[in-house]
Amino acid sequence: METSLKKASARPQEKQTTGKIVLTAVFAVISLIWMLPIAIVLMNSFKENGFVNSEVFALPNAQSYVGMSNYINGMTFGNYPFYLSAGYSVYITIVSTGLILLCTSMAAWYISRVDDLFSKAVYYLCVFSMVVPFQMVMFTLANTARELRLDTPWSIPVVYLGFGAGLAVFMFVGFVKSIPIDIEEAASIDGCGPVRTFFSVVFPMMKPTLISVGVLEIMWVWNDYLLPYLVLDQTKYKTIPIHIQYLQGSYGRVDLGATMALIILSLLPIIIFYLSCQKHIIKGVAAGAVKG
């Protein structure tokens, strides 16, 4: 009798173990499929240009392997140095993300704590902006940005603030609502004004959502091509995605090897950054979804 009971209890455990193994195998295959394009680009970044077209899926061999030549050619192509494009991308990404985090976290705190028609209208406008396609406003935006002299790397973060505010405010509002208001009232009793209460009490408590929003915004701004292409003056300023697009010679001939090399260089920083911060994205999204 005891033996039959043990066998019966062991069967559900065996089924759970088998289910976990199957799920692990499925997700492993999906991960490999997602990583395959990056692996192909990496392989082709070490091939001679002609072999990139003829042997796309083949590993570099003695005839096709060119070492680091594609990386050197890509960074020295044309009259526009690659380090300038990298510098502009880094500056725009850091400043835009910092501006979005600061302004939207303050706006979310106000929206969460002030219960009036204005704050509700601002919140729903931010939520509505998330569903407006960029293609609907891109040409009007480009003209307006030029008129307001926002067509330089130093001023384009203001444009990114407008487009990145919707998601950031939505996530911050959900998290701030989970913070007990008693903590802020205690800070007020101790003599803290609204500004000091926010930066000394509320802002540090937003760390999980700050990290998750920051990672998402960094990935978006760093990889963005269309907005800088429409707004920036291409004769003076190029970000990395735009620089890659200009890797072509006369008659539209494209140096595919150099293009693949620069794609890898542009992917490496964001992949490393994402892998090191991915757990914070999950924590921040979960924290912001608890209440709202």
Contacts in CASP RR format, 6 or more apart in sequence:
PFRMAT RR
TARGET T0000
AUTHOR 0000-0000-0000
METHOD contacts of the structure
MODEL  1
METSLKKASARPQEKQTTGKIVLTAVFAVISLIWMLPIAIVLMNSFKENG
FVNSEVFALPNAQSYVGMSNYINGMTFGNYPFYLSAGYSVYITIVSTGLI
LLCTSMAAWYISRVDDLFSKAVYYLCVFSMVVPFQMVMFTLANTARELRL
DTPWSIPVVYLGFGAGLAVFMFVGFVKSIPIDIEEAASIDGCGPVRTFFS
VVFPMMKPTLISVGVLEIMWVWNDYLLPYLVLDQTKYKTIPIHIQYLQGS
YGRVDLGATMALIILSLLPIIIFYLSCQKHIIKGVAAGAVKG
38 267 0 8 1.000
40 56 0 8 1.000
40 57 0 8 1.000
41 260 0 8 1.000
41 263 0 8 1.000
41 264 0 8 1.000
41 267 0 8 1.000
42 260 0 8 1.000
42 264 0 8 1.000
43 58 0 8 1.000
43 59 0 8 1.000
43 60 0 8 1.000
44 52 0 8 1.000
44 56 0 8 1.000
44 256 0 8 1.000
44 257 0 8 1.000
44 260 0 8 1.000
45 70 0 8 1.000
45 71 0 8 1.000
45 257 0 8 1.000
45 260 0 8 1.000
45 261 0 8 1.000
45 263 0 8 1.000
45 264 0 8 1.000
46 60 0 8 1.000
46 65 0 8 1.000
46 66 0 8 1.000
46 67 0 8 1.000
46 70 0 8 1.000
47 55 0 8 1.000
47 60 0 8 1.000
47 64 0 8 1.000
47 65 0 8 1.000
47 66 0 8 1.000
47 70 0 8 1.000
47 257 0 8 1.000
48 63 0 8 1.000
48 64 0 8 1.000
48 65 0 8 1.000
48 66 0 8 1.000
48 257 0 8 1.000
49 255 0 8 1.000
49 256 0 8 1.000
49 257 0 8 1.000
49 258 0 8 1.000
50 256 0 8 1.000
51 58 0 8 1.000
51 60 0 8 1.000
51 63 0 8 1.000
51 64 0 8 1.000
52 256 0 8 1.000
52 257 0 8 1.000
52 260 0 8 1.000
53 256 0 8 1.000
55 64 0 8 1.000
58 64 0 8 1.000
70 255 0 8 1.000
70 257 0 8 1.000
70 258 0 8 1.000
70 260 0 8 1.000
70 261 0 8 1.000
71 258 0 8 1.000
71 261 0 8 1.000
71 262 0 8 1.000
71 265 0 8 1.000
73 255 0 8 1.000
73 257 0 8 1.000
73 258 0 8 1.000
73 261 0 8 1.000
74 82 0 8 1.000
74 247 0 8 1.000
74 255 0 8 1.000
74 258 0 8 1.000
74 259 0 8 1.000
74 261 0 8 1.000
74 262 0 8 1.000
75 81 0 8 1.000
75 82 0 8 1.000
75 83 0 8 1.000
75 262 0 8 1.000
75 265 0 8 1.000
76 82 0 8 1.000
77 247 0 8 1.000
77 255 0 8 1.000
77 258 0 8 1.000
80 238 0 8 1.000
80 243 0 8 1.000
80 246 0 8 1.000
82 243 0 8 1.000
82 262 0 8 1.000
84 238 0 8 1.000
85 238 0 8 1.000
85 239 0 8 1.000
85 240 0 8 1.000
85 242 0 8 1.000
85 243 0 8 1.000
86 240 0 8 1.000
88 153 0 8 1.000
88 237 0 8 1.000
88 238 0 8 1.000
88 239 0 8 1.000
89 222 0 8 1.000
89 239 0 8 1.000
89 240 0 8 1.000
89 241 0 8 1.000
91 153 0 8 1.000
91 154 0 8 1.000
92 153 0 8 1.000
92 156 0 8 1.000
92 157 0 8 1.000
92 160 0 8 1.000
92 221 0 8 1.000
92 228 0 8 1.000
92 239 0 8 1.000
93 218 0 8 1.000
93 221 0 8 1.000
93 222 0 8 1.000
95 157 0 8 1.000
96 156 0 8 1.000
96 157 0 8 1.000
96 160 0 8 1.000
96 161 0 8 1.000
96 217 0 8 1.000
96 221 0 8 1.000
97 214 0 8 1.000
97 217 0 8 1.000
97 218 0 8 1.000
97 221 0 8 1.000
98 214 0 8 1.000
99 157 0 8 1.000
99 158 0 8 1.000
99 160 0 8 1.000
99 161 0 8 1.000
100 160 0 8 1.000
100 161 0 8 1.000
100 164 0 8 1.000
100 165 0 8 1.000
100 168 0 8 1.000
100 213 0 8 1.000
100 214 0 8 1.000
100 217 0 8 1.000
101 168 0 8 1.000
101 210 0 8 1.000
101 213 0 8 1.000
101 214 0 8 1.000
101 217 0 8 1.000
103 161 0 8 1.000
103 165 0 8 1.000
104 164 0 8 1.000
104 165 0 8 1.000
104 166 0 8 1.000
104 168 0 8 1.000
104 169 0 8 1.000
104 172 0 8 1.000
104 213 0 8 1.000
105 168 0 8 1.000
105 172 0 8 1.000
105 203 0 8 1.000
105 206 0 8 1.000
105 210 0 8 1.000
106 198 0 8 1.000
107 122 0 8 1.000
107 126 0 8 1.000
107 165 0 8 1.000
107 169 0 8 1.000
107 172 0 8 1.000
108 168 0 8 1.000
108 169 0 8 1.000
108 172 0 8 1.000
108 173 0 8 1.000
108 174 0 8 1.000
108 175 0 8 1.000
108 176 0 8 1.000
109 172 0 8 1.000
109 176 0 8 1.000
109 198 0 8 1.000
109 202 0 8 1.000
110 119 0 8 1.000
111 119 0 8 1.000
111 120 0 8 1.000
111 122 0 8 1.000
111 123 0 8 1.000
111 169 0 8 1.000
111 173 0 8 1.000
112 173 0 8 1.000
112 174 0 8 1.000
112 176 0 8 1.000
112 177 0 8 1.000
113 176 0 8 1.000
113 181 0 8 1.000
113 184 0 8 1.000
123 169 0 8 1.000
123 173 0 8 1.000
126 165 0 8 1.000
126 166 0 8 1.000
126 169 0 8 1.000
126 170 0 8 1.000
127 166 0 8 1.000
127 169 0 8 1.000
127 170 0 8 1.000
129 162 0 8 1.000
129 163 0 8 1.000
129 165 0 8 1.000
129 166 0 8 1.000
130 166 0 8 1.000
130 167 0 8 1.000
130 170 0 8 1.000
134 163 0 8 1.000
134 226 0 8 1.000
134 227 0 8 1.000
138 226 0 8 1.000
138 227 0 8 1.000
138 230 0 8 1.000
139 230 0 8 1.000
141 159 0 8 1.000
141 230 0 8 1.000
141 231 0 8 1.000
142 230 0 8 1.000
142 231 0 8 1.000
144 150 0 8 1.000
145 151 0 8 1.000
145 156 0 8 1.000
145 159 0 8 1.000
145 231 0 8 1.000
146 231 0 8 1.000
149 155 0 8 1.000
150 156 0 8 1.000
150 158 0 8 1.000
150 159 0 8 1.000
150 231 0 8 1.000
151 231 0 8 1.000
151 232 0 8 1.000
151 233 0 8 1.000
152 232 0 8 1.000
152 233 0 8 1.000
152 236 0 8 1.000
152 237 0 8 1.000
153 232 0 8 1.000
153 237 0 8 1.000
153 239 0 8 1.000
156 227 0 8 1.000
156 228 0 8 1.000
156 231 0 8 1.000
156 232 0 8 1.000
159 227 0 8 1.000
159 231 0 8 1.000
160 221 0 8 1.000
160 227 0 8 1.000
163 227 0 8 1.000
164 217 0 8 1.000
164 220 0 8 1.000
167 213 0 8 1.000
167 216 0 8 1.000
168 213 0 8 1.000
168 217 0 8 1.000
171 209 0 8 1.000
171 212 0 8 1.000
171 213 0 8 1.000
171 284 0 8 1.000
171 285 0 8 1.000
171 288 0 8 1.000
172 206 0 8 1.000
172 209 0 8 1.000
172 213 0 8 1.000
173 292 0 8 1.000
174 288 0 8 1.000
174 289 0 8 1.000
174 290 0 8 1.000
174 291 0 8 1.000
174 292 0 8 1.000
175 206 0 8 1.000
175 208 0 8 1.000
175 209 0 8 1.000
175 284 0 8 1.000
175 287 0 8 1.000
175 288 0 8 1.000
175 290 0 8 1.000
176 202 0 8 1.000
176 206 0 8 1.000
177 291 0 8 1.000
177 292 0 8 1.000
178 287 0 8 1.000
178 288 0 8 1.000
178 290 0 8 1.000
178 291 0 8 1.000
179 202 0 8 1.000
179 205 0 8 1.000
183 201 0 8 1.000
183 205 0 8 1.000
184 197 0 8 1.000
184 201 0 8 1.000
184 202 0 8 1.000
187 193 0 8 1.000
187 196 0 8 1.000
187 197 0 8 1.000
187 200 0 8 1.000
187 201 0 8 1.000
188 197 0 8 1.000
192 200 0 8 1.000
192 201 0 8 1.000
203 210 0 8 1.000
208 280 0 8 1.000
208 283 0 8 1.000
208 284 0 8 1.000
208 287 0 8 1.000
209 284 0 8 1.000
209 287 0 8 1.000
209 288 0 8 1.000
211 277 0 8 1.000
211 280 0 8 1.000
211 281 0 8 1.000
211 283 0 8 1.000
211 284 0 8 1.000
212 280 0 8 1.000
212 281 0 8 1.000
212 282 0 8 1.000
212 283 0 8 1.000
212 284 0 8 1.000
212 285 0 8 1.000
215 273 0 8 1.000
215 274 0 8 1.000
215 277 0 8 1.000
215 278 0 8 1.000
215 280 0 8 1.000
215 281 0 8 1.000
216 281 0 8 1.000
218 270 0 8 1.000
218 273 0 8 1.000
219 270 0 8 1.000
219 273 0 8 1.000
219 274 0 8 1.000
222 240 0 8 1.000
222 266 0 8 1.000
222 269 0 8 1.000
222 270 0 8 1.000
223 241 0 8 1.000
223 266 0 8 1.000
223 270 0 8 1.000
224 239 0 8 1.000
224 241 0 8 1.000
225 239 0 8 1.000
225 241 0 8 1.000
225 242 0 8 1.000
225 245 0 8 1.000
228 237 0 8 1.000
228 239 0 8 1.000
228 241 0 8 1.000
228 242 0 8 1.000
229 241 0 8 1.000
229 242 0 8 1.000
229 245 0 8 1.000
232 238 0 8 1.000
232 239 0 8 1.000
232 242 0 8 1.000
234 242 0 8 1.000
238 246 0 8 1.000
240 262 0 8 1.000
240 265 0 8 1.000
240 266 0 8 1.000
241 266 0 8 1.000
243 262 0 8 1.000
244 259 0 8 1.000
244 262 0 8 1.000
244 263 0 8 1.000
244 266 0 8 1.000
247 254 0 8 1.000
247 255 0 8 1.000
247 258 0 8 1.000
247 259 0 8 1.000
247 262 0 8 1.000
248 254 0 8 1.000
248 255 0 8 1.000
249 255 0 8 1.000
END
